[in-house]
Amino acid sequence: MKKIIIIGILGMMLSSCAISYKFNGASIDYATTRSISIADFPNMAALVYAPLSQNLSEGIRDLYARQTRLEILRKGGQLELEGEITGYELSSMAIAADSYAAETKLTITVKVRFTNNVAPEESFEKTYTAYQTFDSNKLLTDVQEELCTTMITEIAESIYNDTVAKW
C-alpha cells in the first residue's frame, strides 16, 4: 500500500507544472523579440578619454549577451539602442583644512535612445549619469581605467533595467 502511495506522489510530481524563475530580470517575449541592435556610443564630451566610447559600447553589448538570448546586432534589431557620451567631467569635492580639494569626482553622462519596434510605446530617450570619487592626491591617469569600468557597469545595468528588465 505504501509503495502505491509513493509511486502516485512521484507520478504527480513529475507530471505537474514546472515553475520557472528568471534571475536575470529580463522580461522579454522571445517569441516576438529576437534581436537588439546596439550602436557604438561616440564620445561627444568636451573632455575625452579615448577608450571610453569603445569600452561603453562593448560593456553594454556584453551585458545583453550575458543576460538575454537576444541576437546582438550593430543595426536593424527589433530593439534598437543608440546614443552618445555627452559628459566626462572632473569636479572638486570635499575641501580639506588647507583649502585644497581632498577628493575629486569623475562623472560620465550618456544620452540613450531606445526604440522598441515590437512595442513602440516602450521606446524612450533618457540620460544616464554615473560618478566616482577619488583622492585628489592621485592623478586621474592612475585611477581613470578602474573608475570608468565601475561607471560603465553602473550605466549599462541602468540601461538594461530600463529597456528589458522593466525594474
C-alpha positions in Angstrom: 0.0 0.0 0.0 2.8 2.4 0.9 4.5 1.7 -2.4 1.4 2.6 -4.4 1.1 5.9 -2.5 4.8 6.8 -3.0 4.5 5.9 -6.7 1.4 8.0 -7.0 3.0 11.0 -5.3 6.1 10.7 -7.6 3.9 10.4 -10.6 2.0 13.6 -9.7 5.3 15.5 -9.0 6.7 14.5 -12.4 3.6 15.4 -14.3 2.9 18.7 -12.5 3.6 22.1 -14.0 7.1 23.3 -13.8 7.9 26.6 -12.0 10.4 28.7 -13.8 12.4 31.5 -12.2 14.5 34.1 -14.1 17.3 35.6 -12.1 18.5 38.0 -14.8 15.4 40.1 -14.5 14.7 40.2 -18.3 11.0 40.4 -19.2 11.4 39.6 -22.9 8.9 37.7 -25.1 11.4 35.8 -27.2 8.5 34.7 -29.5 8.2 38.2 -30.8 11.5 39.8 -29.9 14.7 38.1 -31.1 17.3 40.8 -31.7 18.7 44.0 -30.4 20.9 46.4 -32.2 23.4 48.3 -30.1 25.2 51.1 -32.0 28.6 52.5 -31.0 28.3 55.3 -28.5 30.5 58.1 -29.8 32.2 60.4 -27.3 30.9 64.0 -27.7 32.1 65.2 -24.4 34.4 68.2 -24.1 37.0 66.2 -22.1 37.8 62.9 -23.9 39.1 59.6 -22.6 39.9 57.7 -25.8 38.9 54.2 -24.7 35.6 55.3 -23.2 33.5 55.0 -26.3 34.5 51.5 -27.2 34.5 50.3 -23.6 31.0 51.6 -23.0 29.6 50.2 -26.3 31.2 46.8 -25.6 30.1 46.8 -21.9 26.5 47.3 -22.9 26.7 44.6 -25.6 28.4 42.2 -23.2 25.6 42.7 -20.6 22.8 42.0 -23.1 24.7 38.9 -24.4 25.2 37.5 -20.9 21.7 38.3 -19.6 19.5 37.6 -22.6 19.1 35.3 -25.6 18.7 38.2 -27.9 20.9 38.3 -31.1 23.2 41.3 -30.8 23.4 43.3 -34.0 25.1 46.6 -35.0 21.9 47.9 -36.7 18.4 46.8 -37.7 17.3 44.9 -34.5 13.8 44.6 -33.2 15.0 46.6 -30.2 17.4 49.5 -31.0 19.8 51.1 -28.6 21.9 54.2 -29.6 23.2 57.3 -28.1 26.3 59.3 -27.3 28.6 60.1 -24.3 27.7 63.8 -23.6 29.8 64.4 -20.5 33.1 63.3 -19.0 33.8 65.8 -16.2 36.1 66.3 -13.2 35.0 68.4 -10.3 36.4 69.2 -6.9 34.6 67.7 -3.9 35.4 67.9 -0.2 37.7 70.7 0.8 40.5 69.9 3.2 41.7 72.1 6.0 44.4 73.6 3.8 41.7 74.8 1.3 42.6 72.3 -1.3 40.2 69.7 -2.6 40.6 66.4 -0.7 38.5 64.5 -3.3 37.8 64.8 -7.0 34.6 63.5 -8.7 34.7 62.0 -12.1 31.3 62.0 -13.8 30.2 60.2 -17.0 26.9 61.2 -18.7 25.4 59.2 -21.6 22.3 60.1 -23.6 20.4 57.0 -24.8 17.7 56.5 -27.3 15.8 53.2 -27.1 13.4 52.1 -29.8 11.2 49.1 -29.4 10.0 48.2 -32.9 7.7 45.5 -31.5 6.0 47.7 -28.8 6.7 51.3 -29.9 5.0 52.7 -26.7 8.0 51.4 -24.7 10.5 53.5 -26.7 12.2 56.3 -24.8 15.1 58.8 -24.7 16.9 59.2 -21.4 20.2 60.5 -19.9 22.2 58.3 -17.6 24.9 59.6 -15.2 27.4 57.8 -13.0 30.2 59.2 -10.9 33.1 58.0 -8.7 35.2 60.0 -6.4 39.0 59.6 -5.8 41.6 61.1 -3.6 42.9 64.4 -5.1 46.5 63.3 -4.3 46.2 60.7 -7.0 46.5 61.5 -10.7 43.4 60.9 -12.9 45.5 58.8 -15.2 46.3 56.4 -12.3 42.7 55.7 -11.4 40.8 56.5 -14.6 40.5 53.0 -16.0 39.2 51.5 -12.8 36.8 54.3 -12.2 35.5 54.2 -15.8 35.0 50.4 -15.6 32.9 50.8 -12.5 30.8 53.6 -14.0 30.3 51.8 -17.3 29.0 48.8 -15.4 26.6 51.0 -13.5 25.3 52.8 -16.6 25.0 49.5 -18.6 22.9 48.0 -15.8 20.7 51.0 -15.6 20.1 50.9 -19.4 19.4 47.2 -19.2 16.9 47.6 -16.3 15.0 50.3 -18.2 14.9 48.5 -21.5 14.3 44.8 -20.9 14.2 44.2 -17.2 11.5 46.8 -16.5 12.6 47.4 -12.9 
